[in-house]
Amino acid sequence: MESLLYRFLNQELYEVTSAEDSQKIFLITGGSGRLGNNLTRFSLRHDFEVHYTFNTFPCDVSGAFRHKLDIINREKTHKLVEK
C-alpha cells in the first residue's frame, strides 16, 4: 500500500514533469534530515536535479548538490534561491 506522502509526491512530480517548460529542479531545505534525505533520493530517482541544504551534518547522496546553509540567514537563503 502506498503511503499518502508517496502518492502526494507522485502527483506533484507528475504535474511538474508534465509541464512542457519544466526545468525539473528541486531545492530541499533540511536535506540531511530523515524526510529531506528520503525526498532527495526519491527526486533523484525521478530525474530531477536536486539541491539540498544542511546546517551541521550533510548527508552523502550521490548526484545531489549540497549547500551548507543556516536557513535563518535571510540573505544567504535568497542568494541560493536566486541561483
Beta strands, then each sheet from edge to edge (+ up, - down):
strand 1: 25-28
strand 2: 49-54
strand 3: 65-68
sheet 1: 1+ 2+ 3+
end
